[in-house]
Amino acid sequence: MAFGRKNEEEIKLEETKIWVCTSETCKCWVRDNFKSSELPLCPICKSEMSQTTKELQVIHNHSKNFM
């Protein structure tokens, strides 16, 4: 038995579209497939957001409510 041994699953990373808050005082960002509208507002400070990319772990949104 190997107590304390973790299963070493490979973490799959890929370039992902995200939306970043444009406010200098806010650090919020949202994945494109989790945004709430076509042009989202920051969920924290309600400022506009701009689209960019970031290397992130792959997560699939299976909700039918996303855009």
mmCIF file as gemmi writes it, N, C-alpha and C atoms, coordinates in Angstrom:
data_model
loop_
_atom_site.group_PDB
_atom_site.id
_atom_site.type_symbol
_atom_site.label_atom_id
_atom_site.label_alt_id
_atom_site.label_comp_id
_atom_site.label_asym_id
_atom_site.label_entity_id
_atom_site.label_seq_id
_atom_site.pdbx_PDB_ins_code
_atom_site.Cartn_x
_atom_site.Cartn_y
_atom_site.Cartn_z
_atom_site.occupancy
_atom_site.B_iso_or_equiv
_atom_site.pdbx_formal_charge
_atom_site.auth_seq_id
_atom_site.auth_asym_id
_atom_site.pdbx_PDB_model_num
ATOM 1 N N . MET Axp A 1 ? 0.841 -1.182 0 1 0 ? 1 A 1
ATOM 2 C CA . MET Axp A 1 ? 0 0 0 1 0 ? 1 A 1
ATOM 3 C C . MET Axp A 1 ? 0.885 1.244 0 1 0 ? 1 A 1
ATOM 4 N N . ALA Axp A 2 ? 0.44 2.219 -0.71 1 0 ? 2 A 1
ATOM 5 C CA . ALA Axp A 2 ? 1.21 3.458 -0.818 1 0 ? 2 A 1
ATOM 6 C C . ALA Axp A 2 ? 0.361 4.615 -0.308 1 0 ? 2 A 1
ATOM 7 N N . PHE Axp A 3 ? 0.452 4.848 0.986 1 0 ? 3 A 1
ATOM 8 C CA . PHE Axp A 3 ? -0.316 5.947 1.56 1 0 ? 3 A 1
ATOM 9 C C . PHE Axp A 3 ? 0.343 7.275 1.22 1 0 ? 3 A 1
ATOM 10 N N . GLY Axp A 4 ? -0.477 8.283 0.968 1 0 ? 4 A 1
ATOM 11 C CA . GLY Axp A 4 ? 0.056 9.603 0.666 1 0 ? 4 A 1
ATOM 12 C C . GLY Axp A 4 ? 0.514 9.776 -0.772 1 0 ? 4 A 1
ATOM 13 N N . ARG Axp A 5 ? 0.365 8.748 -1.579 1 0 ? 5 A 1
ATOM 14 C CA . ARG Axp A 5 ? 0.746 8.857 -2.987 1 0 ? 5 A 1
ATOM 15 C C . ARG Axp A 5 ? -0.424 9.391 -3.792 1 0 ? 5 A 1
ATOM 16 N N . LYS Axp A 6 ? -0.188 10.394 -4.566 1 0 ? 6 A 1
ATOM 17 C CA . LYS Axp A 6 ? -1.238 10.994 -5.379 1 0 ? 6 A 1
ATOM 18 C C . LYS Axp A 6 ? -1.219 10.4 -6.777 1 0 ? 6 A 1
ATOM 19 N N . ASN Axp A 7 ? -2.398 10.278 -7.372 1 0 ? 7 A 1
ATOM 20 C CA . ASN Axp A 7 ? -2.465 9.909 -8.787 1 0 ? 7 A 1
ATOM 21 C C . ASN Axp A 7 ? -1.97 11.094 -9.588 1 0 ? 7 A 1
ATOM 22 N N . GLU Axp A 8 ? -1.003 10.872 -10.412 1 0 ? 8 A 1
ATOM 23 C CA . GLU Axp A 8 ? -0.435 11.955 -11.205 1 0 ? 8 A 1
ATOM 24 C C . GLU Axp A 8 ? -1.107 12.004 -12.571 1 0 ? 8 A 1
ATOM 25 N N . GLU Axp A 9 ? -2.244 12.715 -12.636 1 0 ? 9 A 1
ATOM 26 C CA . GLU Axp A 9 ? -2.939 12.894 -13.901 1 0 ? 9 A 1
ATOM 27 C C . GLU Axp A 9 ? -2.322 14.082 -14.625 1 0 ? 9 A 1
ATOM 28 N N . GLU Axp A 10 ? -2.211 13.947 -15.916 1 0 ? 10 A 1
ATOM 29 C CA . GLU Axp A 10 ? -1.655 15.033 -16.72 1 0 ? 10 A 1
ATOM 30 C C . GLU Axp A 10 ? -2.677 16.166 -16.789 1 0 ? 10 A 1
ATOM 31 N N . ILE Axp A 11 ? -2.231 17.376 -16.497 1 0 ? 11 A 1
ATOM 32 C CA . ILE Axp A 11 ? -3.094 18.548 -16.599 1 0 ? 11 A 1
ATOM 33 C C . ILE Axp A 11 ? -2.973 19.086 -18.008 1 0 ? 11 A 1
ATOM 34 N N . LYS Axp A 12 ? -4.105 19.096 -18.71 1 0 ? 12 A 1
ATOM 35 C CA . LYS Axp A 12 ? -4.116 19.552 -20.094 1 0 ? 12 A 1
ATOM 36 C C . LYS Axp A 12 ? -4.33 21.062 -20.125 1 0 ? 12 A 1
ATOM 37 N N . LEU Axp A 13 ? -3.364 21.791 -20.691 1 0 ? 13 A 1
ATOM 38 C CA . LEU Axp A 13 ? -3.456 23.243 -20.83 1 0 ? 13 A 1
ATOM 39 C C . LEU Axp A 13 ? -3.662 23.598 -22.291 1 0 ? 13 A 1
ATOM 40 N N . GLU Axp A 14 ? -4.398 24.665 -22.517 1 0 ? 14 A 1
ATOM 41 C CA . GLU Axp A 14 ? -4.54 25.183 -23.885 1 0 ? 14 A 1
ATOM 42 C C . GLU Axp A 14 ? -4.816 26.675 -23.837 1 0 ? 14 A 1
ATOM 43 N N . GLU Axp A 15 ? -4.523 27.338 -24.941 1 0 ? 15 A 1
ATOM 44 C CA . GLU Axp A 15 ? -4.779 28.773 -25.081 1 0 ? 15 A 1
ATOM 45 C C . GLU Axp A 15 ? -6.298 28.973 -25.056 1 0 ? 15 A 1
ATOM 46 N N . THR Axp A 16 ? -6.795 29.746 -24.094 1 0 ? 16 A 1
ATOM 47 C CA . THR Axp A 16 ? -8.228 29.898 -23.862 1 0 ? 16 A 1
ATOM 48 C C . THR Axp A 16 ? -8.616 31.364 -23.986 1 0 ? 16 A 1
ATOM 49 N N . LYS Axp A 17 ? -9.745 31.646 -24.649 1 0 ? 17 A 1
ATOM 50 C CA . LYS Axp A 17 ? -10.258 33.012 -24.728 1 0 ? 17 A 1
ATOM 51 C C . LYS Axp A 17 ? -10.845 33.394 -23.377 1 0 ? 17 A 1
ATOM 52 N N . ILE Axp A 18 ? -10.448 34.573 -22.886 1 0 ? 18 A 1
ATOM 53 C CA . ILE Axp A 18 ? -10.985 35.087 -21.628 1 0 ? 18 A 1
ATOM 54 C C . ILE Axp A 18 ? -11.371 36.553 -21.789 1 0 ? 18 A 1
ATOM 55 N N . TRP Axp A 19 ? -12.139 37.052 -20.832 1 0 ? 19 A 1
ATOM 56 C CA . TRP Axp A 19 ? -12.503 38.462 -20.757 1 0 ? 19 A 1
ATOM 57 C C . TRP Axp A 19 ? -11.902 39.023 -19.483 1 0 ? 19 A 1
ATOM 58 N N . VAL Axp A 20 ? -11.181 40.142 -19.596 1 0 ? 20 A 1
ATOM 59 C CA . VAL Axp A 20 ? -10.469 40.763 -18.482 1 0 ? 20 A 1
ATOM 60 C C . VAL Axp A 20 ? -11.085 42.133 -18.198 1 0 ? 20 A 1
ATOM 61 N N . CYS Axp A 21 ? -11.262 42.427 -16.912 1 0 ? 21 A 1
ATOM 62 C CA . CYS Axp A 21 ? -11.803 43.725 -16.508 1 0 ? 21 A 1
ATOM 63 C C . CYS Axp A 21 ? -10.84 44.832 -16.919 1 0 ? 21 A 1
ATOM 64 N N . THR Axp A 22 ? -11.382 45.93 -17.432 1 0 ? 22 A 1
ATOM 65 C CA . THR Axp A 22 ? -10.553 47.051 -17.882 1 0 ? 22 A 1
ATOM 66 C C . THR Axp A 22 ? -10.221 48.035 -16.755 1 0 ? 22 A 1
ATOM 67 N N . SER Axp A 23 ? -10.847 47.891 -15.607 1 0 ? 23 A 1
ATOM 68 C CA . SER Axp A 23 ? -10.554 48.76 -14.465 1 0 ? 23 A 1
ATOM 69 C C . SER Axp A 23 ? -9.17 48.434 -13.916 1 0 ? 23 A 1
ATOM 70 N N . GLU Axp A 24 ? -8.388 49.471 -13.62 1 0 ? 24 A 1
ATOM 71 C CA . GLU Axp A 24 ? -7.032 49.267 -13.099 1 0 ? 24 A 1
ATOM 72 C C . GLU Axp A 24 ? -7.03 48.731 -11.672 1 0 ? 24 A 1
ATOM 73 N N . THR Axp A 25 ? -8.116 48.926 -10.945 1 0 ? 25 A 1
ATOM 74 C CA . THR Axp A 25 ? -8.174 48.476 -9.557 1 0 ? 25 A 1
ATOM 75 C C . THR Axp A 25 ? -8.784 47.08 -9.404 1 0 ? 25 A 1
ATOM 76 N N . CYS Axp A 26 ? -9.289 46.498 -10.478 1 0 ? 26 A 1
ATOM 77 C CA . CYS Axp A 26 ? -9.953 45.188 -10.427 1 0 ? 26 A 1
ATOM 78 C C . CYS Axp A 26 ? -9.122 44.162 -11.191 1 0 ? 26 A 1
ATOM 79 N N . LYS Axp A 27 ? -9.017 42.959 -10.684 1 0 ? 27 A 1
ATOM 80 C CA . LYS Axp A 27 ? -8.227 41.898 -11.325 1 0 ? 27 A 1
ATOM 81 C C . LYS Axp A 27 ? -9.104 40.75 -11.834 1 0 ? 27 A 1
ATOM 82 N N . CYS Axp A 28 ? -10.383 40.995 -11.972 1 0 ? 28 A 1
ATOM 83 C CA . CYS Axp A 28 ? -11.332 39.953 -12.364 1 0 ? 28 A 1
ATOM 84 C C . CYS Axp A 28 ? -11.153 39.551 -13.833 1 0 ? 28 A 1
ATOM 85 N N . TRP Axp A 29 ? -11.345 38.255 -14.112 1 0 ? 29 A 1
ATOM 86 C CA . TRP Axp A 29 ? -11.39 37.757 -15.482 1 0 ? 29 A 1
ATOM 87 C C . TRP Axp A 29 ? -12.353 36.579 -15.531 1 0 ? 29 A 1
ATOM 88 N N . VAL Axp A 30 ? -12.916 36.317 -16.721 1 0 ? 30 A 1
ATOM 89 C CA . VAL Axp A 30 ? -13.91 35.264 -16.909 1 0 ? 30 A 1
ATOM 90 C C . VAL Axp A 30 ? -13.585 34.515 -18.197 1 0 ? 30 A 1
ATOM 91 N N . ARG Axp A 31 ? -13.687 33.196 -18.16 1 0 ? 31 A 1
ATOM 92 C CA . ARG Axp A 31 ? -13.515 32.413 -19.381 1 0 ? 31 A 1
ATOM 93 C C . ARG Axp A 31 ? -14.629 32.764 -20.367 1 0 ? 31 A 1
ATOM 94 N N . ASP Axp A 32 ? -14.311 32.742 -21.656 1 0 ? 32 A 1
ATOM 95 C CA . ASP Axp A 32 ? -15.281 33.083 -22.689 1 0 ? 32 A 1
ATOM 96 C C . ASP Axp A 32 ? -16.495 32.155 -22.628 1 0 ? 32 A 1
ATOM 97 N N . ASN Axp A 33 ? -16.291 30.865 -22.366 1 0 ? 33 A 1
ATOM 98 C CA . ASN Axp A 33 ? -17.426 29.94 -22.35 1 0 ? 33 A 1
ATOM 99 C C . ASN Axp A 33 ? -18.224 29.988 -21.043 1 0 ? 33 A 1
ATOM 100 N N . PHE Axp A 34 ? -17.871 30.889 -20.124 1 0 ? 34 A 1
ATOM 101 C CA . PHE Axp A 34 ? -18.635 31.097 -18.897 1 0 ? 34 A 1
ATOM 102 C C . PHE Axp A 34 ? -19.179 32.523 -18.797 1 0 ? 34 A 1
ATOM 103 N N . LYS Axp A 35 ? -19.072 33.312 -19.861 1 0 ? 35 A 1
ATOM 104 C CA . LYS Axp A 35 ? -19.559 34.699 -19.809 1 0 ? 35 A 1
ATOM 105 C C . LYS Axp A 35 ? -21.087 34.717 -19.774 1 0 ? 35 A 1
ATOM 106 N N . SER Axp A 36 ? -21.64 35.799 -19.261 1 0 ? 36 A 1
ATOM 107 C CA . SER Axp A 36 ? -23.084 35.892 -19.075 1 0 ? 36 A 1
ATOM 108 C C . SER Axp A 36 ? -23.813 36.605 -20.214 1 0 ? 36 A 1
ATOM 109 N N . SER Axp A 37 ? -23.076 37.308 -21.077 1 0 ? 37 A 1
ATOM 110 C CA . SER Axp A 37 ? -23.688 37.998 -22.215 1 0 ? 37 A 1
ATOM 111 C C . SER Axp A 37 ? -22.654 38.126 -23.332 1 0 ? 37 A 1
ATOM 112 N N . GLU Axp A 38 ? -23.094 38.586 -24.466 1 0 ? 38 A 1
ATOM 113 C CA . GLU Axp A 38 ? -22.196 38.704 -25.617 1 0 ? 38 A 1
ATOM 114 C C . GLU Axp A 38 ? -21.029 39.646 -25.339 1 0 ? 38 A 1
ATOM 115 N N . LEU Axp A 39 ? -21.308 40.809 -24.721 1 0 ? 39 A 1
ATOM 116 C CA . LEU Axp A 39 ? -20.281 41.757 -24.274 1 0 ? 39 A 1
ATOM 117 C C . LEU Axp A 39 ? -20.435 41.901 -22.759 1 0 ? 39 A 1
ATOM 118 N N . PRO Axp A 40 ? -19.745 41.062 -21.978 1 0 ? 40 A 1
ATOM 119 C CA . PRO Axp A 40 ? -19.979 41.029 -20.532 1 0 ? 40 A 1
ATOM 120 C C . PRO Axp A 40 ? -19.432 42.247 -19.798 1 0 ? 40 A 1
ATOM 121 N N . LEU Axp A 41 ? -20.085 42.547 -18.673 1 0 ? 41 A 1
ATOM 122 C CA . LEU Axp A 41 ? -19.582 43.53 -17.72 1 0 ? 41 A 1
ATOM 123 C C . LEU Axp A 41 ? -18.923 42.753 -16.59 1 0 ? 41 A 1
ATOM 124 N N . CYS Axp A 42 ? -17.972 43.377 -15.938 1 0 ? 42 A 1
ATOM 125 C CA . CYS Axp A 42 ? -17.268 42.731 -14.834 1 0 ? 42 A 1
ATOM 126 C C . CYS Axp A 42 ? -18.273 42.358 -13.736 1 0 ? 42 A 1
ATOM 127 N N . PRO Axp A 43 ? -18.275 41.101 -13.295 1 0 ? 43 A 1
ATOM 128 C CA . PRO Axp A 43 ? -19.212 40.7 -12.244 1 0 ? 43 A 1
ATOM 129 C C . PRO Axp A 43 ? -18.867 41.304 -10.876 1 0 ? 43 A 1
ATOM 130 N N . ILE Axp A 44 ? -17.657 41.821 -10.725 1 0 ? 44 A 1
ATOM 131 C CA . ILE Axp A 44 ? -17.231 42.398 -9.453 1 0 ? 44 A 1
ATOM 132 C C . ILE Axp A 44 ? -17.513 43.9 -9.383 1 0 ? 44 A 1
ATOM 133 N N . CYS Axp A 45 ? -17 44.664 -10.376 1 0 ? 45 A 1
ATOM 134 C CA . CYS Axp A 45 ? -17.102 46.136 -10.306 1 0 ? 45 A 1
ATOM 135 C C . CYS Axp A 45 ? -17.995 46.734 -11.394 1 0 ? 45 A 1
ATOM 136 N N . LYS Axp A 46 ? -18.53 45.906 -12.278 1 0 ? 46 A 1
ATOM 137 C CA . LYS Axp A 46 ? -19.444 46.34 -13.357 1 0 ? 46 A 1
ATOM 138 C C . LYS Axp A 46 ? -18.785 47.202 -14.423 1 0 ? 46 A 1
ATOM 139 N N . SER Axp A 47 ? -17.457 47.169 -14.533 1 0 ? 47 A 1
ATOM 140 C CA . SER Axp A 47 ? -16.743 47.881 -15.601 1 0 ? 47 A 1
ATOM 141 C C . SER Axp A 47 ? -16.795 47.051 -16.88 1 0 ? 47 A 1
ATOM 142 N N . GLU Axp A 48 ? -16.397 47.674 -17.983 1 0 ? 48 A 1
ATOM 143 C CA . GLU Axp A 48 ? -16.333 46.941 -19.253 1 0 ? 48 A 1
ATOM 144 C C . GLU Axp A 48 ? -15.202 45.919 -19.185 1 0 ? 48 A 1
ATOM 145 N N . MET Axp A 49 ? -15.298 44.915 -20.053 1 0 ? 49 A 1
ATOM 146 C CA . MET Axp A 49 ? -14.27 43.887 -20.113 1 0 ? 49 A 1
ATOM 147 C C . MET Axp A 49 ? -13.743 43.8 -21.541 1 0 ? 49 A 1
ATOM 148 N N . SER Axp A 50 ? -12.48 43.396 -21.678 1 0 ? 50 A 1
ATOM 149 C CA . SER Axp A 50 ? -11.885 43.233 -23.005 1 0 ? 50 A 1
ATOM 150 C C . SER Axp A 50 ? -11.446 41.785 -23.184 1 0 ? 50 A 1
ATOM 151 N N . GLN Axp A 51 ? -11.503 41.333 -24.428 1 0 ? 51 A 1
ATOM 152 C CA . GLN Axp A 51 ? -11.184 39.937 -24.73 1 0 ? 51 A 1
ATOM 153 C C . GLN Axp A 51 ? -9.681 39.757 -24.964 1 0 ? 51 A 1
ATOM 154 N N . THR Axp A 52 ? -9.134 38.659 -24.445 1 0 ? 52 A 1
ATOM 155 C CA . THR Axp A 52 ? -7.734 38.301 -24.626 1 0 ? 52 A 1
ATOM 156 C C . THR Axp A 52 ? -7.62 36.782 -24.502 1 0 ? 52 A 1
ATOM 157 N N . THR Axp A 53 ? -6.411 36.27 -24.4 1 0 ? 53 A 1
ATOM 158 C CA . THR Axp A 53 ? -6.217 34.831 -24.225 1 0 ? 53 A 1
ATOM 159 C C . THR Axp A 53 ? -5.269 34.569 -23.061 1 0 ? 53 A 1
ATOM 160 N N . LYS Axp A 54 ? -5.35 33.351 -22.538 1 0 ? 54 A 1
ATOM 161 C CA . LYS Axp A 54 ? -4.512 32.95 -21.415 1 0 ? 54 A 1
ATOM 162 C C . LYS Axp A 54 ? -4.351 31.433 -21.47 1 0 ? 54 A 1
ATOM 163 N N . GLU Axp A 55 ? -3.184 30.93 -21.092 1 0 ? 55 A 1
ATOM 164 C CA . GLU Axp A 55 ? -2.926 29.492 -21.046 1 0 ? 55 A 1
ATOM 165 C C . GLU Axp A 55 ? -3.543 28.946 -19.757 1 0 ? 55 A 1
ATOM 166 N N . LEU Axp A 56 ? -4.627 28.154 -19.91 1 0 ? 56 A 1
ATOM 167 C CA . LEU Axp A 56 ? -5.37 27.655 -18.753 1 0 ? 56 A 1
ATOM 168 C C . LEU Axp A 56 ? -5.652 26.165 -18.871 1 0 ? 56 A 1
ATOM 169 N N . GLN Axp A 57 ? -5.997 25.564 -17.738 1 0 ? 57 A 1
ATOM 170 C CA . GLN Axp A 57 ? -6.425 24.168 -17.719 1 0 ? 57 A 1
ATOM 171 C C . GLN Axp A 57 ? -7.768 24.062 -18.437 1 0 ? 57 A 1
ATOM 172 N N . VAL Axp A 58 ? -7.958 22.998 -19.194 1 0 ? 58 A 1
ATOM 173 C CA . VAL Axp A 58 ? -9.18 22.802 -19.956 1 0 ? 58 A 1
ATOM 174 C C . VAL Axp A 58 ? -10.337 22.499 -19.009 1 0 ? 58 A 1
ATOM 175 N N . ILE Axp A 59 ? -11.407 23.292 -19.109 1 0 ? 59 A 1
ATOM 176 C CA . ILE Axp A 59 ? -12.652 23.08 -18.368 1 0 ? 59 A 1
ATOM 177 C C . ILE Axp A 59 ? -13.793 23.271 -19.342 1 0 ? 59 A 1
ATOM 178 N N . HIS Axp A 60 ? -14.71 22.3 -19.379 1 0 ? 60 A 1
ATOM 179 C CA . HIS Axp A 60 ? -15.854 22.382 -20.289 1 0 ? 60 A 1
ATOM 180 C C . HIS Axp A 60 ? -17.088 22.836 -19.525 1 0 ? 60 A 1
ATOM 181 N N . ASN Axp A 61 ? -17.841 23.766 -20.105 1 0 ? 61 A 1
ATOM 182 C CA . ASN Axp A 61 ? -19.08 24.254 -19.528 1 0 ? 61 A 1
ATOM 183 C C . ASN Axp A 61 ? -20.228 23.524 -20.217 1 0 ? 61 A 1
ATOM 184 N N . HIS Axp A 62 ? -20.887 22.647 -19.475 1 0 ? 62 A 1
ATOM 185 C CA . HIS Axp A 62 ? -21.956 21.841 -20.045 1 0 ? 62 A 1
ATOM 186 C C . HIS Axp A 62 ? -23.338 22.471 -19.822 1 0 ? 62 A 1
ATOM 187 N N . SER Axp A 63 ? -23.378 23.663 -19.234 1 0 ? 63 A 1
ATOM 188 C CA . SER Axp A 63 ? -24.631 24.357 -18.982 1 0 ? 63 A 1
ATOM 189 C C . SER Axp A 63 ? -25.232 24.832 -20.292 1 0 ? 63 A 1
ATOM 190 N N . LYS Axp A 64 ? -26.544 24.759 -20.4 1 0 ? 64 A 1
ATOM 191 C CA . LYS Axp A 64 ? -27.223 25.235 -21.615 1 0 ? 64 A 1
ATOM 192 C C . LYS Axp A 64 ? -27.554 26.711 -21.515 1 0 ? 64 A 1
ATOM 193 N N . ASN Axp A 65 ? -27.231 27.355 -20.378 1 0 ? 65 A 1
ATOM 194 C CA . ASN Axp A 65 ? -27.562 28.764 -20.16 1 0 ? 65 A 1
ATOM 195 C C . ASN Axp A 65 ? -26.491 29.717 -20.629 1 0 ? 65 A 1
ATOM 196 N N . PHE Axp A 66 ? -25.301 29.23 -21.006 1 0 ? 66 A 1
ATOM 197 C CA . PHE Axp A 66 ? -24.239 30.152 -21.408 1 0 ? 66 A 1
ATOM 198 C C . PHE Axp A 66 ? -24.413 30.542 -22.859 1 0 ? 66 A 1
ATOM 199 N N . MET Axp A 67 ? -23.768 31.652 -23.257 1 0 ? 67 A 1
ATOM 200 C CA . MET Axp A 67 ? -23.915 32.181 -24.615 1 0 ? 67 A 1
ATOM 201 C C . MET Axp A 67 ? -23.071 31.411 -25.591 1 0 ? 67 A 1
